[in-house]
Amino acid sequence: MELNNKVAVVTGVSKGIGLALCQLLTNAGVKVYGLGRTQNSELHVPNFVFIQTDVRDYQSVVQAFEQIFQKENAIHILINNAGLGYFGNLEDIELAHWNEMMQTNVNGIFYCCKQVIPAMKQNGIGHIVNIASTAALEGMPQVSAYCASKWAVKGLSESLFRELRDFKIKVTCIYPGSTKTDFFRNSPGIQPHDYMLMPEDVALSIVQALQMPDNFHTVNLEIRPLQPKGPKK
């Protein structure tokens, strides 16, 4: 897809991968609408518009997309980036934390996809990118609740890919390994470090998938740091 003059919606844009995506996309000439609870302070360009949105709240999502469709005839790209994780043995996970993960990581994708798919079908073009995690590919101890939410993202994405491919709409699921962002703020035992993936590199791989020719479809993209714990000593 040629990105210049296209319209994209990105969720979770205050920092990390979301912010890096907005920077790369706006540099490529994309009009980007960033949805999030907190506005980032680093992106001030004419082709970026922030809309305060809580993706856990269906009406908040509906209102955000109503604002966008009042200004745009089409949304060509949706990147569902908003997500969070809490870790621990399953019996120790607080109910509020379980609900927050499911509402953000799963419901938020469902809510946003519902808003864009009819218009993408009508226009005969679109690319939906859902950011999962390597936690969607393998079970991990003390990550059971987060894994559950991301396995749901994997299942949703693979099914949606098959629902939409005949309408010329691509669905790509991204599986990043540990990335140097504030994702680990809820896990004090893990400190971000330079052997993790860099958010800018993850964002670049997503933009490259968006730029591929119309008949080239990246369905699943697994990305891992080569040496996540650093070189062996």
The 8 nearest C-alpha neighbors of each residue, nearest first, counted from 0:
[[1, 210, 212, 211, 2, 213, 209, 208],
 [0, 2, 3, 210, 5, 211, 212, 4],
 [3, 1, 5, 0, 29, 4, 27, 28],
 [2, 4, 28, 29, 5, 1, 27, 30],
 [5, 3, 29, 28, 2, 30, 6, 1],
 [4, 6, 29, 2, 3, 75, 30, 7],
 [7, 5, 30, 74, 75, 29, 31, 76],
 [8, 6, 76, 31, 77, 75, 74, 30],
 [7, 9, 32, 77, 31, 33, 78, 76],
 [10, 8, 78, 33, 77, 34, 79, 32],
 [11, 9, 34, 81, 80, 79, 12, 33],
 [10, 12, 81, 35, 80, 17, 13, 34],
 [11, 13, 17, 18, 14, 10, 33, 35],
 [12, 14, 39, 38, 18, 37, 11, 17],
 [15, 13, 18, 12, 17, 39, 16, 19],
 [14, 16, 180, 17, 18, 198, 19, 181],
 [15, 17, 198, 19, 18, 202, 20, 14],
 [18, 16, 12, 20, 19, 15, 11, 14],
 [17, 19, 14, 12, 21, 20, 15, 16],
 [20, 18, 16, 22, 199, 17, 21, 202],
 [21, 19, 202, 17, 23, 18, 22, 24],
 [20, 22, 18, 24, 19, 23, 25, 17],
 [23, 21, 19, 20, 25, 24, 26, 18],
 [24, 22, 26, 20, 21, 25, 19, 27],
 [25, 23, 27, 21, 26, 29, 22, 20],
 [24, 26, 29, 28, 27, 22, 23, 21],
 [25, 27, 23, 24, 28, 22, 29, 21],
 [28, 26, 24, 25, 29, 3, 23, 2],
 [27, 29, 3, 25, 26, 4, 24, 2],
 [30, 28, 25, 5, 4, 24, 3, 6],
 [29, 31, 46, 6, 47, 5, 7, 25],
 [32, 30, 7, 47, 8, 29, 6, 33],
 [33, 31, 8, 48, 49, 47, 7, 9],
 [32, 34, 49, 9, 12, 10, 8, 48],
 [35, 33, 10, 50, 52, 51, 49, 9],
 [36, 34, 52, 11, 51, 37, 10, 12],
 [35, 37, 51, 52, 53, 38, 34, 11],
 [38, 36, 35, 13, 39, 51, 12, 11],
 [39, 37, 13, 40, 35, 49, 36, 12],
 [38, 40, 13, 41, 14, 37, 42, 12],
 [39, 41, 42, 38, 13, 43, 14, 37],
 [42, 40, 39, 43, 18, 13, 14, 22],
 [41, 43, 40, 44, 39, 22, 47, 18],
 [42, 44, 41, 45, 47, 40, 46, 48],
 [43, 45, 46, 47, 42, 25, 48, 22],
 [46, 44, 47, 43, 48, 30, 25, 42],
 [45, 47, 30, 44, 31, 25, 48, 29],
 [48, 46, 31, 45, 44, 32, 30, 49],
 [49, 47, 32, 33, 31, 50, 46, 45],
 [48, 50, 33, 32, 34, 51, 47, 38],
 [51, 49, 34, 52, 33, 63, 48, 35],
 [50, 52, 35, 36, 34, 49, 37, 53],
 [53, 51, 35, 36, 34, 59, 50, 54],
 [52, 54, 55, 56, 36, 59, 35, 60],
 [53, 55, 107, 56, 60, 52, 103, 57],
 [56, 54, 102, 103, 53, 107, 57, 106],
 [57, 55, 59, 54, 53, 58, 60, 107],
 [58, 56, 60, 59, 110, 61, 55, 54],
 [59, 57, 61, 60, 56, 62, 63, 54],
 [58, 60, 62, 56, 57, 61, 52, 53],
 [61, 59, 63, 57, 58, 62, 54, 52],
 [62, 60, 58, 64, 63, 59, 65, 57],
 [61, 63, 65, 59, 60, 64, 58, 66],
 [64, 62, 60, 66, 65, 61, 59, 50],
 [65, 63, 67, 66, 61, 62, 68, 60],
 [64, 66, 62, 68, 67, 63, 61, 69],
 [67, 65, 69, 64, 63, 68, 62, 70],
 [66, 68, 64, 69, 65, 70, 71, 63],
 [69, 67, 71, 70, 65, 66, 64, 72],
 [68, 70, 66, 67, 71, 65, 72, 64],
 [69, 71, 68, 67, 66, 72, 65, 73],
 [72, 70, 68, 73, 69, 67, 74, 6],
 [71, 73, 68, 70, 74, 69, 118, 67],
 [74, 72, 71, 75, 118, 6, 119, 122],
 [75, 73, 6, 76, 7, 115, 119, 72],
 [74, 76, 125, 6, 7, 73, 5, 126],
 [77, 75, 7, 126, 125, 74, 127, 8],
 [78, 76, 127, 8, 7, 9, 128, 79],
 [77, 79, 128, 9, 80, 127, 129, 8],
 [80, 78, 129, 10, 108, 81, 128, 130],
 [79, 81, 10, 130, 11, 78, 17, 82],
 [82, 80, 11, 10, 79, 103, 104, 83],
 [81, 83, 104, 103, 80, 84, 100, 11],
 [84, 82, 100, 182, 104, 85, 81, 103],
 [83, 85, 145, 100, 86, 185, 82, 182],
 [84, 86, 185, 145, 96, 186, 87, 83],
 [87, 85, 142, 141, 84, 186, 145, 88],
 [88, 86, 141, 89, 92, 142, 91, 85],
 [89, 87, 141, 91, 90, 92, 86, 140],
 [88, 90, 91, 92, 87, 143, 144, 141],
 [89, 91, 88, 92, 93, 87, 94, 141],
 [90, 92, 88, 89, 93, 87, 86, 94],
 [93, 91, 89, 90, 87, 94, 88, 96],
 [92, 94, 96, 95, 91, 97, 90, 98],
 [93, 95, 97, 96, 98, 92, 99, 91],
 [94, 96, 98, 93, 97, 99, 92, 100],
 [95, 97, 99, 93, 98, 94, 100, 85],
 [98, 96, 94, 100, 95, 99, 101, 93],
 [97, 99, 95, 101, 96, 100, 102, 94],
 [98, 100, 96, 102, 97, 101, 103, 95],
 [101, 99, 103, 97, 98, 102, 104, 83],
 [100, 102, 98, 105, 104, 103, 99, 148],
 [103, 101, 106, 55, 99, 100, 105, 98],
 [104, 102, 107, 55, 100, 101, 82, 105],
 [103, 105, 82, 101, 100, 102, 107, 148],
 [106, 104, 101, 108, 107, 103, 102, 152],
 [107, 105, 102, 109, 108, 103, 110, 104],
 [106, 108, 54, 103, 110, 55, 109, 105],
 [109, 107, 111, 106, 105, 110, 79, 112],
 [108, 110, 106, 112, 107, 111, 113, 105],
 [111, 109, 107, 113, 108, 112, 106, 57],
 [110, 112, 108, 114, 113, 109, 107, 60],
 [113, 111, 109, 114, 115, 110, 116, 108],
 [114, 112, 110, 111, 115, 116, 109, 117],
 [113, 115, 111, 112, 116, 64, 110, 61],
 [116, 114, 112, 118, 113, 117, 119, 111],
 [115, 117, 119, 118, 113, 112, 120, 114],
 [118, 116, 120, 119, 115, 121, 114, 113],
 [117, 119, 121, 120, 116, 115, 122, 73],
 [120, 118, 116, 122, 125, 121, 117, 124],
 [121, 119, 123, 117, 118, 122, 166, 116],
 [120, 122, 118, 119, 123, 117, 124, 116],
 [123, 121, 119, 120, 124, 118, 73, 125],
 [124, 122, 120, 121, 167, 119, 166, 125],
 [125, 123, 168, 167, 119, 122, 75, 120],
 [124, 126, 168, 75, 119, 76, 169, 127],
 [125, 127, 169, 76, 168, 170, 75, 77],
 [126, 128, 170, 77, 76, 78, 169, 171],
 [127, 129, 78, 171, 172, 170, 79, 77],
 [130, 128, 172, 79, 78, 131, 173, 171],
 [129, 131, 173, 80, 172, 79, 128, 174],
 [130, 132, 174, 149, 173, 152, 129, 135],
 [133, 131, 174, 134, 175, 135, 176, 149],
 [132, 134, 174, 135, 136, 176, 175, 137],
 [133, 135, 132, 146, 136, 137, 149, 138],
 [136, 134, 150, 149, 133, 132, 146, 137],
 [137, 135, 133, 134, 138, 150, 132, 174],
 [138, 136, 134, 135, 139, 133, 146, 150],
 [137, 139, 146, 134, 143, 140, 136, 142],
 [138, 140, 142, 141, 137, 143, 134, 146],
 [141, 139, 142, 143, 138, 88, 87, 86],
 [142, 140, 87, 88, 86, 143, 139, 89],
 [141, 143, 86, 139, 140, 145, 144, 146],
 [144, 142, 146, 145, 141, 147, 89, 139],
 [145, 143, 147, 146, 142, 89, 148, 97],
 [144, 146, 148, 147, 142, 143, 84, 149],
 [147, 145, 134, 143, 149, 144, 148, 135],
 [148, 146, 144, 150, 145, 149, 143, 151],
 [149, 147, 151, 145, 146, 150, 101, 104],
 [148, 150, 135, 152, 146, 151, 131, 147],
 [151, 149, 135, 153, 147, 152, 148, 146],
 [150, 152, 149, 154, 148, 153, 155, 147],
 [153, 151, 149, 155, 150, 154, 156, 131],
 [154, 152, 150, 156, 151, 155, 157, 135],
 [155, 153, 151, 157, 156, 152, 158, 150],
 [154, 156, 152, 158, 153, 157, 159, 151],
 [157, 155, 159, 153, 154, 158, 152, 160],
 [156, 158, 160, 154, 159, 155, 153, 161],
 [159, 157, 161, 155, 160, 156, 154, 162],
 [158, 160, 162, 156, 161, 157, 155, 163],
 [161, 159, 170, 157, 158, 163, 162, 164],
 [160, 162, 159, 158, 163, 164, 157, 165],
 [163, 161, 159, 160, 164, 158, 165, 166],
 [162, 164, 166, 168, 160, 165, 161, 159],
 [163, 165, 167, 168, 166, 161, 160, 169],
 [166, 164, 167, 163, 168, 162, 161, 160],
 [165, 167, 163, 164, 168, 120, 123, 124],
 [168, 166, 164, 165, 124, 123, 169, 163],
 [169, 167, 125, 164, 163, 124, 166, 126],
 [168, 170, 126, 164, 127, 125, 160, 171],
 [171, 169, 127, 160, 126, 128, 218, 156],
 [172, 170, 218, 128, 219, 217, 127, 129],
 [171, 173, 129, 219, 128, 130, 156, 218],
 [174, 172, 130, 220, 131, 219, 221, 175],
 [173, 175, 132, 221, 133, 131, 222, 220],
 [176, 174, 222, 132, 133, 223, 221, 173],
 [175, 177, 223, 133, 222, 178, 132, 224],
 [176, 178, 195, 196, 175, 179, 224, 223],
 [179, 177, 196, 195, 180, 197, 176, 198],
 [178, 180, 191, 195, 197, 196, 192, 198],
 [181, 179, 15, 182, 178, 191, 198, 183],
 [180, 182, 183, 184, 179, 15, 191, 14],
 [183, 181, 180, 184, 83, 84, 185, 179],
 [182, 184, 186, 185, 181, 189, 190, 187],
 [183, 185, 181, 186, 182, 187, 189, 190],
 [186, 184, 183, 85, 187, 84, 182, 86],
 [185, 187, 183, 188, 184, 189, 86, 85],
 [188, 186, 189, 185, 184, 190, 183, 86],
 [187, 189, 186, 190, 183, 185, 184, 191],
 [190, 188, 187, 186, 183, 191, 184, 185],
 [189, 191, 192, 188, 183, 187, 186, 184],
 [192, 190, 179, 189, 180, 195, 193, 183],
 [193, 191, 194, 195, 179, 190, 178, 228],
 [192, 194, 195, 179, 191, 196, 197, 229],
 [195, 193, 227, 192, 229, 228, 226, 196],
 [194, 196, 178, 193, 227, 179, 177, 224],
 [197, 195, 178, 224, 179, 177, 198, 194],
 [196, 198, 200, 199, 179, 178, 195, 201],
 [199, 197, 16, 201, 200, 15, 202, 178],
 [198, 200, 202, 19, 197, 201, 203, 16],
 [201, 199, 203, 202, 197, 198, 204, 196],
 [200, 202, 198, 204, 203, 199, 205, 197],
 [203, 201, 199, 20, 205, 200, 204, 16],
 [202, 204, 200, 206, 205, 201, 199, 207],
 [203, 205, 207, 201, 202, 206, 208, 200],
 [206, 204, 208, 202, 203, 207, 209, 201],
 [205, 207, 209, 203, 208, 204, 202, 210],
 [206, 208, 210, 204, 209, 205, 203, 211],
 [209, 207, 205, 206, 210, 211, 204, 217],
 [210, 208, 206, 207, 211, 0, 205, 126],
 [211, 209, 0, 207, 208, 1, 206, 212],
 [210, 212, 208, 209, 0, 215, 207, 213],
 [213, 211, 215, 214, 0, 210, 216, 1],
 [212, 214, 215, 0, 211, 216, 167, 210],
 [213, 215, 212, 216, 211, 167, 169, 0],
 [216, 214, 212, 213, 211, 217, 208, 169],
 [217, 215, 218, 214, 169, 213, 211, 171],
 [216, 218, 219, 171, 208, 215, 220, 170],
 [217, 219, 171, 216, 172, 170, 220, 160],
 [220, 218, 172, 171, 217, 173, 221, 174],
 [219, 221, 173, 174, 172, 222, 218, 217],
 [220, 222, 174, 175, 173, 219, 223, 133],
 [223, 221, 175, 174, 176, 220, 224, 173],
 [224, 222, 176, 175, 225, 221, 196, 177],
 [223, 225, 227, 196, 226, 195, 176, 194],
 [226, 224, 227, 223, 194, 195, 229, 196],
 [225, 227, 229, 228, 224, 230, 194, 195],
 [228, 226, 224, 194, 195, 229, 225, 177],
 [229, 227, 226, 194, 230, 195, 231, 192],
 [228, 230, 226, 227, 194, 231, 193, 225],
 [231, 229, 232, 226, 228, 227, 194, 225],
 [230, 232, 229, 228, 226, 227, 225, 194],
 [231, 230, 229, 228, 226, 227, 194, 225]]
